[in-house]
Amino acid sequence: MVIKRQDDATSAEPLEGGLRDGLFVEQRRRVDDFDFGKNTAVVFDDMLDRSVPFYPEIQRMVAELAVDFAADGTTIYDLGCSTATTIAQIDRGLPAGMDVRYVGIDSSPEMLALAAKKLAESGVTRPCELRHGDLNSNLEISNASVVLLVLTLQFVRPLHRERIIREIYEGLEPNGCLILVEKVLGENSAFNRLFINHYYEMKRRNGYSDLEIAQKREALENVLVPYRFEENKELLRGQGFRHVDTFFKWYNFCAMVAMKG
């Protein structure tokens, strides 16, 4: 595997991921905004497994669709790649000898350090470039057959989302796809309340306490800004995607695939 690192992505100290998520176990006097730094990075895989419904199945479906659309001589982008779980899973599904390269972009040097470690341990041999970058700034996407936004767009400021989707569309090759996985709002307040209640029930089943749920909700309040499902669909169509479909929906989570025709 050839891993290229950009900017200050190499500045993070060596980390050991795979720890159990206990970020919000203790009562805090003040709950600061959620961030993706060292403390989050080392527990992030466990956090996703326990906080995102059917997360392994979503990852499997994302990888299957990415393999369907991947084309020789192109690039697969993972925007907000975190620890590179998705890239590793896609790589396992691609036919041997397929000539693609990966670009993973994340704002957290600590996440990128764990991503490089995971890709090496997963036996990925195709070229992979890990970039330190903020999606609130301009993107550089070109020759892409697949672009992933897996639980990422919801953390981007709404005023930048149209630009991001437009730049993705422009950087995709014909018949390339964007895969979008997001937390979403219900279509009205009653649905939204029910969906959130059932989501918190799921988190309790996965071992989170009411205190952890409440403190994380407060930490995410100004950081994670979800749209309604229809708003995301309109966002994709408004920036050029004419073929949009849903391949997963669970209460307040959904996954969509959009193809550049």
C-alpha positions in Angstrom: 0.0 0.0 0.0 1.2 3.5 -0.8 -0.2 6.0 1.7 0.4 9.7 1.0 -0.2 12.2 3.8 -0.8 15.9 3.3 -0.6 19.0 5.3 -0.3 18.5 9.1 -2.0 15.1 9.1 1.3 13.6 10.4 1.3 15.9 13.5 -0.8 13.6 15.6 1.0 11.4 18.1 0.7 7.6 17.8 -2.8 6.5 19.0 -4.3 3.1 19.8 -7.9 2.9 18.7 -10.6 0.4 19.4 -11.3 1.5 23.0 -14.8 1.5 24.5 -16.7 4.8 24.2 -16.9 6.3 27.7 -16.6 10.0 26.7 -19.8 11.1 28.5 -19.9 8.5 31.4 -18.9 11.1 34.1 -21.1 14.0 35.0 -19.7 17.2 33.5 -20.0 20.7 35.0 -20.0 22.1 31.5 -20.6 20.2 28.3 -18.5 21.6 25.5 -19.2 21.2 21.8 -18.5 17.8 20.4 -15.2 17.5 18.6 -13.2 14.8 16.7 -9.9 15.1 18.5 -7.8 12.5 20.3 -10.3 11.5 22.9 -13.0 10.9 20.3 -10.7 9.3 17.8 -9.6 6.4 20.0 -13.2 5.4 20.8 -14.8 6.3 17.5 -15.2 2.9 16.0 -17.0 1.7 19.2 -19.1 4.9 19.2 -20.3 4.2 15.7 -21.1 0.5 16.4 -23.2 1.4 19.4 -24.7 4.7 18.2 -25.6 4.1 14.6 -28.4 1.6 13.9 -27.4 -1.4 11.8 -23.9 0.2 11.3 -22.2 -2.9 10.0 -25.0 -3.5 7.5 -24.8 0.1 6.4 -21.1 -0.2 5.9 -21.6 -3.5 3.9 -24.3 -1.8 1.7 -22.1 1.3 1.1 -19.2 -0.9 0.1 -21.3 -3.0 -2.3 -22.6 0.1 -4.1 -19.2 1.7 -4.2 -17.9 -1.5 -5.9 -20.8 -1.4 -8.3 -19.8 2.1 -9.5 -16.0 2.0 -9.2 -14.3 2.2 -12.6 -10.7 1.5 -13.7 -8.5 4.5 -13.7 -10.6 6.6 -11.3 -10.5 7.8 -7.7 -12.8 6.9 -4.8 -13.2 9.7 -2.3 -14.3 9.4 1.3 -15.1 12.8 2.7 -14.9 12.7 6.5 -13.1 9.3 6.3 -12.5 9.2 10.1 -10.6 5.9 10.8 -11.0 4.6 7.2 -13.4 1.7 8.0 -15.3 2.4 4.7 -12.2 2.5 2.5 -11.0 -0.8 4.0 -14.3 -2.5 3.4 -14.6 -1.2 -0.2 -11.1 -2.4 -0.9 -12.0 -6.0 0.2 -14.9 -6.0 -2.3 -13.1 -4.7 -5.4 -12.0 -7.2 -8.1 -8.3 -8.0 -7.9 -6.4 -5.9 -10.4 -8.9 -3.1 -10.6 -7.0 0.2 -11.0 -8.5 2.7 -8.5 -7.0 4.9 -5.9 -8.4 6.3 -2.7 -8.5 9.8 -1.3 -9.6 10.1 2.4 -10.2 13.6 3.7 -10.8 14.4 7.4 -10.4 17.5 9.6 -8.9 15.4 12.5 -5.2 14.5 12.4 -5.9 11.9 15.1 -8.5 10.2 12.9 -6.1 10.2 10.0 -3.4 8.6 12.1 -5.7 5.8 13.0 -6.9 5.6 9.4 -3.3 5.0 8.2 -2.8 2.3 10.8 -6.1 0.6 9.9 -5.4 0.6 6.2 -2.0 -0.9 6.7 -3.4 -3.6 9.0 -6.2 -4.4 6.5 -3.7 -5.2 3.8 -4.8 -2.4 1.4 -2.4 -2.3 -1.5 -4.0 0.3 -3.8 -2.7 3.9 -3.5 -4.4 5.9 -0.8 -3.9 9.6 -0.1 -5.0 10.8 3.3 -5.6 14.5 3.4 -6.1 16.8 6.3 -8.8 19.2 5.3 -12.0 21.1 6.3 -15.0 20.5 4.2 -16.2 24.0 5.0 -13.4 25.1 2.6 -13.2 24.4 -1.1 -12.9 20.7 -2.2 -10.6 19.4 -4.9 -12.4 16.4 -6.5 -11.6 15.1 -10.0 -11.8 11.9 -12.0 -14.1 10.4 -9.3 -16.2 7.3 -9.9 -17.4 7.3 -6.2 -17.7 9.9 -3.6 -18.8 9.1 0.0 -20.4 11.3 2.6 -21.0 8.8 5.4 -22.4 10.6 8.4 -20.4 13.6 7.4 -22.6 16.3 5.7 -24.6 16.7 8.9 -21.5 18.2 10.5 -20.9 20.7 7.7 -22.4 24.2 8.1 -25.6 24.4 6.1 -24.4 27.4 4.2 -21.6 25.3 2.6 -23.7 22.2 1.8 -24.9 23.3 -1.7 -21.3 24.1 -2.7 -20.0 20.8 -1.5 -22.6 18.8 -3.4 -22.0 20.9 -6.5 -18.3 20.4 -6.3 -18.8 16.6 -5.9 -21.1 16.6 -8.9 -18.6 18.5 -11.0 -15.8 16.2 -10.0 -17.6 12.9 -10.7 -17.2 11.1 -14.0 -20.4 10.4 -16.0 -22.3 7.5 -14.3 -20.3 8.1 -11.1 -22.1 8.2 -7.8 -22.4 10.0 -4.5 -23.3 7.9 -1.5 -24.8 9.9 1.4 -25.6 8.6 4.8 -27.2 11.0 7.3 -29.1 11.4 10.5 -32.3 13.1 9.5 -35.3 14.9 11.0 -38.8 13.5 10.9 -41.2 15.1 8.5 -43.2 16.6 11.4 -42.7 17.1 15.1 -44.7 14.0 16.1 -42.7 11.7 13.9 -39.5 13.4 14.9 -40.2 12.9 18.6 -41.1 9.2 18.1 -38.0 8.5 16.0 -35.7 10.1 18.5 -37.3 8.2 21.4 -36.7 4.9 19.7 -33.2 6.0 18.8 -32.4 6.6 22.4 -34.0 3.2 23.3 -31.5 1.6 20.9 -28.6 3.4 22.5 -29.7 2.2 26.0 -29.9 -1.4 24.6 -26.2 -0.9 23.5 -25.1 0.1 27.0 -25.3 3.9 27.1 -26.8 5.5 30.2 -29.3 8.3 30.3 -26.5 10.6 31.5 -24.3 9.7 28.5 -27.2 10.2 26.1 -28.2 13.5 27.6 -24.6 14.9 27.7 -23.8 13.8 24.2 -27.0 15.3 22.9 -26.0 18.6 24.5 -22.5 18.4 23.0 -23.9 17.8 19.5 -26.6 20.5 19.7 -24.6 23.2 17.9 -22.4 20.8 15.9 -24.7 18.3 14.2 -27.4 20.0 12.1 -29.6 17.4 10.4 -32.0 18.0 7.5 -35.2 16.3 6.7 -35.0 13.4 4.2 -36.8 15.4 1.5 -34.4 18.4 2.1 -31.4 16.1 1.4 -33.1 14.7 -1.7 -33.8 18.3 -3.0 -30.2 19.3 -2.2 -28.9 16.5 -4.4 -31.3 17.2 -7.2 -30.7 20.9 -7.0 -27.0 20.5 -7.7 -27.5 18.3 -10.8 -28.2 14.8 -9.6 -31.2 13.5 -11.5 -31.1 9.9 -10.4 -31.5 9.7 -6.6 -32.7 6.7 -4.5 -32.8 5.5 -0.9 -31.1 2.2 0.0 -31.5 2.3 3.8 -34.0 4.0 6.2 -34.3 3.5 10.0 -36.3 6.0 11.9 -34.0 9.1 12.0 -31.2 7.6 9.8 -31.2 7.3 6.0 -28.8 6.4 3.2 -29.1 7.6 -0.4 -27.3 7.0 -3.6 -27.2 9.6 -6.4 -25.9 9.0 -9.9 -24.4 11.5 -12.3 -26.3 10.9 -15.5 
